[in-house]
């Protein structure tokens, strides 16, 4: 399984300083869900994702630990932006 993380930062300082009404920071696009907190190492994350995807012998244990089914392909830009602005 190959994962690529790619961030693009745009120069927003001029817009922000000029009084733009847009709230920053803001995510405009993305892909995939972030790893659950306390999932462990990278190998632990891949093992967790595999068990959720294939419902292997670790599925029930991981489902109980996480609390619901996990789909690594989900991405919710509105939720990301809500979380980004939460601590401002």
Phi and psi in radians as a Rosetta constraint file:
Dihedral C 1 N 2 CA 2 C 2 CIRCULARHARMONIC -1.918 0.35
Dihedral N 2 CA 2 C 2 N 3 CIRCULARHARMONIC 2.268 0.35
Dihedral C 2 N 3 CA 3 C 3 CIRCULARHARMONIC -2.061 0.35
Dihedral N 3 CA 3 C 3 N 4 CIRCULARHARMONIC 2.327 0.35
Dihedral C 3 N 4 CA 4 C 4 CIRCULARHARMONIC -2.105 0.35
Dihedral N 4 CA 4 C 4 N 5 CIRCULARHARMONIC 2.238 0.35
Dihedral C 4 N 5 CA 5 C 5 CIRCULARHARMONIC -1.935 0.35
Dihedral N 5 CA 5 C 5 N 6 CIRCULARHARMONIC 2.137 0.35
Dihedral C 5 N 6 CA 6 C 6 CIRCULARHARMONIC -2.318 0.35
Dihedral N 6 CA 6 C 6 N 7 CIRCULARHARMONIC 2.093 0.35
Dihedral C 6 N 7 CA 7 C 7 CIRCULARHARMONIC -1.941 0.35
Dihedral N 7 CA 7 C 7 N 8 CIRCULARHARMONIC 2.433 0.35
Dihedral C 7 N 8 CA 8 C 8 CIRCULARHARMONIC -2.137 0.35
Dihedral N 8 CA 8 C 8 N 9 CIRCULARHARMONIC 2.128 0.35
Dihedral C 8 N 9 CA 9 C 9 CIRCULARHARMONIC -1.877 0.35
Dihedral N 9 CA 9 C 9 N 10 CIRCULARHARMONIC 2.274 0.35
Dihedral C 9 N 10 CA 10 C 10 CIRCULARHARMONIC -1.807 0.35
Dihedral N 10 CA 10 C 10 N 11 CIRCULARHARMONIC 2.627 0.35
Dihedral C 10 N 11 CA 11 C 11 CIRCULARHARMONIC -1.301 0.35
Dihedral N 11 CA 11 C 11 N 12 CIRCULARHARMONIC 1.826 0.35
Dihedral C 11 N 12 CA 12 C 12 CIRCULARHARMONIC -1.924 0.35
Dihedral N 12 CA 12 C 12 N 13 CIRCULARHARMONIC -0.065 0.35
Dihedral C 12 N 13 CA 13 C 13 CIRCULARHARMONIC -1.009 0.35
Dihedral N 13 CA 13 C 13 N 14 CIRCULARHARMONIC -0.786 0.35
Dihedral C 13 N 14 CA 14 C 14 CIRCULARHARMONIC -1.110 0.35
Dihedral N 14 CA 14 C 14 N 15 CIRCULARHARMONIC -0.738 0.35
Dihedral C 14 N 15 CA 15 C 15 CIRCULARHARMONIC -1.115 0.35
Dihedral N 15 CA 15 C 15 N 16 CIRCULARHARMONIC -0.760 0.35
Dihedral C 15 N 16 CA 16 C 16 CIRCULARHARMONIC -1.127 0.35
Dihedral N 16 CA 16 C 16 N 17 CIRCULARHARMONIC -0.809 0.35
Dihedral C 16 N 17 CA 17 C 17 CIRCULARHARMONIC -1.225 0.35
Dihedral N 17 CA 17 C 17 N 18 CIRCULARHARMONIC -0.433 0.35
Dihedral C 17 N 18 CA 18 C 18 CIRCULARHARMONIC -1.464 0.35
Dihedral N 18 CA 18 C 18 N 19 CIRCULARHARMONIC 0.049 0.35
Dihedral C 18 N 19 CA 19 C 19 CIRCULARHARMONIC 1.612 0.35
Dihedral N 19 CA 19 C 19 N 20 CIRCULARHARMONIC 0.369 0.35
Dihedral C 19 N 20 CA 20 C 20 CIRCULARHARMONIC -0.979 0.35
Dihedral N 20 CA 20 C 20 N 21 CIRCULARHARMONIC 2.536 0.35
Dihedral C 20 N 21 CA 21 C 21 CIRCULARHARMONIC -1.423 0.35
Dihedral N 21 CA 21 C 21 N 22 CIRCULARHARMONIC -0.142 0.35
Dihedral C 21 N 22 CA 22 C 22 CIRCULARHARMONIC -1.218 0.35
Dihedral N 22 CA 22 C 22 N 23 CIRCULARHARMONIC 2.362 0.35
Dihedral C 22 N 23 CA 23 C 23 CIRCULARHARMONIC -1.487 0.35
Dihedral N 23 CA 23 C 23 N 24 CIRCULARHARMONIC 2.423 0.35
Dihedral C 23 N 24 CA 24 C 24 CIRCULARHARMONIC -2.122 0.35
Dihedral N 24 CA 24 C 24 N 25 CIRCULARHARMONIC 2.628 0.35
Dihedral C 24 N 25 CA 25 C 25 CIRCULARHARMONIC -1.311 0.35
Dihedral N 25 CA 25 C 25 N 26 CIRCULARHARMONIC 2.810 0.35
Dihedral C 25 N 26 CA 26 C 26 CIRCULARHARMONIC -2.512 0.35
Dihedral N 26 CA 26 C 26 N 27 CIRCULARHARMONIC 2.350 0.35
Dihedral C 26 N 27 CA 27 C 27 CIRCULARHARMONIC -1.638 0.35
Dihedral N 27 CA 27 C 27 N 28 CIRCULARHARMONIC 2.286 0.35
Dihedral C 27 N 28 CA 28 C 28 CIRCULARHARMONIC -1.828 0.35
Dihedral N 28 CA 28 C 28 N 29 CIRCULARHARMONIC -0.275 0.35
Dihedral C 28 N 29 CA 29 C 29 CIRCULARHARMONIC -2.938 0.35
Dihedral N 29 CA 29 C 29 N 30 CIRCULARHARMONIC 2.821 0.35
Dihedral C 29 N 30 CA 30 C 30 CIRCULARHARMONIC -3.079 0.35
Dihedral N 30 CA 30 C 30 N 31 CIRCULARHARMONIC -3.127 0.35
Dihedral C 30 N 31 CA 31 C 31 CIRCULARHARMONIC -2.668 0.35
Dihedral N 31 CA 31 C 31 N 32 CIRCULARHARMONIC 2.543 0.35
Dihedral C 31 N 32 CA 32 C 32 CIRCULARHARMONIC 1.248 0.35
Dihedral N 32 CA 32 C 32 N 33 CIRCULARHARMONIC 2.634 0.35
Dihedral C 32 N 33 CA 33 C 33 CIRCULARHARMONIC -1.501 0.35
Dihedral N 33 CA 33 C 33 N 34 CIRCULARHARMONIC 2.571 0.35
Dihedral C 33 N 34 CA 34 C 34 CIRCULARHARMONIC -1.250 0.35
Dihedral N 34 CA 34 C 34 N 35 CIRCULARHARMONIC 2.720 0.35
Dihedral C 34 N 35 CA 35 C 35 CIRCULARHARMONIC -1.129 0.35
Dihedral N 35 CA 35 C 35 N 36 CIRCULARHARMONIC 2.550 0.35
Dihedral C 35 N 36 CA 36 C 36 CIRCULARHARMONIC -1.114 0.35
Dihedral N 36 CA 36 C 36 N 37 CIRCULARHARMONIC 2.561 0.35
Dihedral C 36 N 37 CA 37 C 37 CIRCULARHARMONIC -1.104 0.35
Dihedral N 37 CA 37 C 37 N 38 CIRCULARHARMONIC 2.482 0.35
Dihedral C 37 N 38 CA 38 C 38 CIRCULARHARMONIC 1.183 0.35
Dihedral N 38 CA 38 C 38 N 39 CIRCULARHARMONIC 0.382 0.35
Dihedral C 38 N 39 CA 39 C 39 CIRCULARHARMONIC -1.294 0.35
Dihedral N 39 CA 39 C 39 N 40 CIRCULARHARMONIC -0.296 0.35
Dihedral C 39 N 40 CA 40 C 40 CIRCULARHARMONIC 1.827 0.35
Dihedral N 40 CA 40 C 40 N 41 CIRCULARHARMONIC -2.559 0.35
Dihedral C 40 N 41 CA 41 C 41 CIRCULARHARMONIC -1.315 0.35
Dihedral N 41 CA 41 C 41 N 42 CIRCULARHARMONIC 3.122 0.35
Dihedral C 41 N 42 CA 42 C 42 CIRCULARHARMONIC -1.041 0.35
Dihedral N 42 CA 42 C 42 N 43 CIRCULARHARMONIC -0.749 0.35
Dihedral C 42 N 43 CA 43 C 43 CIRCULARHARMONIC -1.103 0.35
Dihedral N 43 CA 43 C 43 N 44 CIRCULARHARMONIC -0.664 0.35
Dihedral C 43 N 44 CA 44 C 44 CIRCULARHARMONIC -1.100 0.35
Dihedral N 44 CA 44 C 44 N 45 CIRCULARHARMONIC -0.696 0.35
Dihedral C 44 N 45 CA 45 C 45 CIRCULARHARMONIC -1.130 0.35
Dihedral N 45 CA 45 C 45 N 46 CIRCULARHARMONIC -0.826 0.35
Dihedral C 45 N 46 CA 46 C 46 CIRCULARHARMONIC -1.076 0.35
Dihedral N 46 CA 46 C 46 N 47 CIRCULARHARMONIC -0.667 0.35
Dihedral C 46 N 47 CA 47 C 47 CIRCULARHARMONIC -1.143 0.35
Dihedral N 47 CA 47 C 47 N 48 CIRCULARHARMONIC -0.742 0.35
Dihedral C 47 N 48 CA 48 C 48 CIRCULARHARMONIC -1.066 0.35
Dihedral N 48 CA 48 C 48 N 49 CIRCULARHARMONIC -0.854 0.35
Dihedral C 48 N 49 CA 49 C 49 CIRCULARHARMONIC -1.057 0.35
Dihedral N 49 CA 49 C 49 N 50 CIRCULARHARMONIC -0.765 0.35
Dihedral C 49 N 50 CA 50 C 50 CIRCULARHARMONIC -1.067 0.35
Dihedral N 50 CA 50 C 50 N 51 CIRCULARHARMONIC -0.733 0.35
Dihedral C 50 N 51 CA 51 C 51 CIRCULARHARMONIC -1.172 0.35
Dihedral N 51 CA 51 C 51 N 52 CIRCULARHARMONIC -0.639 0.35
Dihedral C 51 N 52 CA 52 C 52 CIRCULARHARMONIC -1.243 0.35
Dihedral N 52 CA 52 C 52 N 53 CIRCULARHARMONIC -0.628 0.35
Dihedral C 52 N 53 CA 53 C 53 CIRCULARHARMONIC -1.260 0.35
Dihedral N 53 CA 53 C 53 N 54 CIRCULARHARMONIC -0.763 0.35
Dihedral C 53 N 54 CA 54 C 54 CIRCULARHARMONIC -1.759 0.35
Dihedral N 54 CA 54 C 54 N 55 CIRCULARHARMONIC -0.138 0.35
Dihedral C 54 N 55 CA 55 C 55 CIRCULARHARMONIC 0.940 0.35
Dihedral N 55 CA 55 C 55 N 56 CIRCULARHARMONIC 0.847 0.35
Dihedral C 55 N 56 CA 56 C 56 CIRCULARHARMONIC -1.320 0.35
Dihedral N 56 CA 56 C 56 N 57 CIRCULARHARMONIC -2.886 0.35
Dihedral C 56 N 57 CA 57 C 57 CIRCULARHARMONIC -1.125 0.35
Dihedral N 57 CA 57 C 57 N 58 CIRCULARHARMONIC -0.326 0.35
Dihedral C 57 N 58 CA 58 C 58 CIRCULARHARMONIC -1.605 0.35
Dihedral N 58 CA 58 C 58 N 59 CIRCULARHARMONIC -0.056 0.35
Dihedral C 58 N 59 CA 59 C 59 CIRCULARHARMONIC -1.032 0.35
Dihedral N 59 CA 59 C 59 N 60 CIRCULARHARMONIC -0.914 0.35
Dihedral C 59 N 60 CA 60 C 60 CIRCULARHARMONIC -1.049 0.35
Dihedral N 60 CA 60 C 60 N 61 CIRCULARHARMONIC -0.725 0.35
Dihedral C 60 N 61 CA 61 C 61 CIRCULARHARMONIC -1.125 0.35
Dihedral N 61 CA 61 C 61 N 62 CIRCULARHARMONIC -0.779 0.35
Dihedral C 61 N 62 CA 62 C 62 CIRCULARHARMONIC -1.183 0.35
Dihedral N 62 CA 62 C 62 N 63 CIRCULARHARMONIC -0.651 0.35
Dihedral C 62 N 63 CA 63 C 63 CIRCULARHARMONIC -1.096 0.35
Dihedral N 63 CA 63 C 63 N 64 CIRCULARHARMONIC -0.749 0.35
Dihedral C 63 N 64 CA 64 C 64 CIRCULARHARMONIC -1.133 0.35
Dihedral N 64 CA 64 C 64 N 65 CIRCULARHARMONIC -0.748 0.35
Dihedral C 64 N 65 CA 65 C 65 CIRCULARHARMONIC -1.127 0.35
Dihedral N 65 CA 65 C 65 N 66 CIRCULARHARMONIC -0.811 0.35
Dihedral C 65 N 66 CA 66 C 66 CIRCULARHARMONIC -1.373 0.35
Dihedral N 66 CA 66 C 66 N 67 CIRCULARHARMONIC -0.586 0.35
Dihedral C 66 N 67 CA 67 C 67 CIRCULARHARMONIC 1.758 0.35
Dihedral N 67 CA 67 C 67 N 68 CIRCULARHARMONIC -0.247 0.35
Dihedral C 67 N 68 CA 68 C 68 CIRCULARHARMONIC -2.848 0.35
Dihedral N 68 CA 68 C 68 N 69 CIRCULARHARMONIC 2.978 0.35
Dihedral C 68 N 69 CA 69 C 69 CIRCULARHARMONIC -1.169 0.35
Dihedral N 69 CA 69 C 69 N 70 CIRCULARHARMONIC 2.550 0.35
Dihedral C 69 N 70 CA 70 C 70 CIRCULARHARMONIC -2.028 0.35
Dihedral N 70 CA 70 C 70 N 71 CIRCULARHARMONIC 2.173 0.35
Dihedral C 70 N 71 CA 71 C 71 CIRCULARHARMONIC -2.023 0.35
Dihedral N 71 CA 71 C 71 N 72 CIRCULARHARMONIC 1.891 0.35
Dihedral C 71 N 72 CA 72 C 72 CIRCULARHARMONIC -1.144 0.35
Dihedral N 72 CA 72 C 72 N 73 CIRCULARHARMONIC -0.254 0.35
Dihedral C 72 N 73 CA 73 C 73 CIRCULARHARMONIC -1.543 0.35
Dihedral N 73 CA 73 C 73 N 74 CIRCULARHARMONIC -0.103 0.35
Dihedral C 73 N 74 CA 74 C 74 CIRCULARHARMONIC -1.256 0.35
Dihedral N 74 CA 74 C 74 N 75 CIRCULARHARMONIC 2.495 0.35
Dihedral C 74 N 75 CA 75 C 75 CIRCULARHARMONIC -2.621 0.35
Dihedral N 75 CA 75 C 75 N 76 CIRCULARHARMONIC 2.236 0.35
Dihedral C 75 N 76 CA 76 C 76 CIRCULARHARMONIC -2.161 0.35
Dihedral N 76 CA 76 C 76 N 77 CIRCULARHARMONIC 1.756 0.35
Dihedral C 76 N 77 CA 77 C 77 CIRCULARHARMONIC -1.113 0.35
Dihedral N 77 CA 77 C 77 N 78 CIRCULARHARMONIC -0.604 0.35
Dihedral C 77 N 78 CA 78 C 78 CIRCULARHARMONIC -1.135 0.35
Dihedral N 78 CA 78 C 78 N 79 CIRCULARHARMONIC -0.722 0.35
Dihedral C 78 N 79 CA 79 C 79 CIRCULARHARMONIC -1.155 0.35
Dihedral N 79 CA 79 C 79 N 80 CIRCULARHARMONIC -0.715 0.35
Dihedral C 79 N 80 CA 80 C 80 CIRCULARHARMONIC -1.042 0.35
Dihedral N 80 CA 80 C 80 N 81 CIRCULARHARMONIC -0.813 0.35
Dihedral C 80 N 81 CA 81 C 81 CIRCULARHARMONIC -1.159 0.35
Dihedral N 81 CA 81 C 81 N 82 CIRCULARHARMONIC -0.636 0.35
Dihedral C 81 N 82 CA 82 C 82 CIRCULARHARMONIC -1.076 0.35
Dihedral N 82 CA 82 C 82 N 83 CIRCULARHARMONIC -0.752 0.35
Dihedral C 82 N 83 CA 83 C 83 CIRCULARHARMONIC -1.220 0.35
Dihedral N 83 CA 83 C 83 N 84 CIRCULARHARMONIC -0.612 0.35
Dihedral C 83 N 84 CA 84 C 84 CIRCULARHARMONIC -1.112 0.35
Dihedral N 84 CA 84 C 84 N 85 CIRCULARHARMONIC -0.682 0.35
Dihedral C 84 N 85 CA 85 C 85 CIRCULARHARMONIC -1.493 0.35
Dihedral N 85 CA 85 C 85 N 86 CIRCULARHARMONIC -0.224 0.35
Dihedral C 85 N 86 CA 86 C 86 CIRCULARHARMONIC -0.993 0.35
Dihedral N 86 CA 86 C 86 N 87 CIRCULARHARMONIC -0.716 0.35
Dihedral C 86 N 87 CA 87 C 87 CIRCULARHARMONIC -1.674 0.35
Dihedral N 87 CA 87 C 87 N 88 CIRCULARHARMONIC 0.148 0.35
